[in-house]
């Protein structure tokens, strides 16, 4: 499903060239549950951004579902991303003025899905994260755990095959964090490929496969 071949990513910071990813080769199969760990500045988020098609490698090749996406245009990448990948972040990234239901609905509006279909999907999504009674609440009226549930529902509303989570429990108390992890893992049990970036060794150890990155390289 995901295949990276000899991926390098360079950034120019002033006069210095930063080698954020150094010859990364990695395969992730459909339905896998993978964690990516490593110290701050190791390249974890850069790797996630490349896999998410939010950033392009400086060199190397990226195959997604056996299709080379390395040289696609920005518009083509946006379409591939919308149809294949969902995102969950530490800071939720919800739109403050929209309700929970409206935040979940937004990707479908951008994709041109009909209002009738959007309503059905949002109702199902809210039920799947146990937030039916919070559908009309705005983000400032929700707890951290509830905000992350809305974010997960939004990430899954386009029914992507891949879910990428960057420190999904980093902003939550331990109880809410456990509930979010169990929700993510339930999606994996339904066949969604799950990739989690985390500093939390306990969370990382829950994955079927652990990848450690140090100085832009896979250490194990």
Helices and strands as residue ranges (DSSP letters): E 2-13, E 16-28, E 33-37, H 44-51, E 59-64, E 67-68, H 74-84, E 85-89, H 100-110, H 115-128, G 132-134, G 139-141, H 144-156, E 162-166, H 174-189, E 193-197, H 201-205, E 209-214, E 217-218
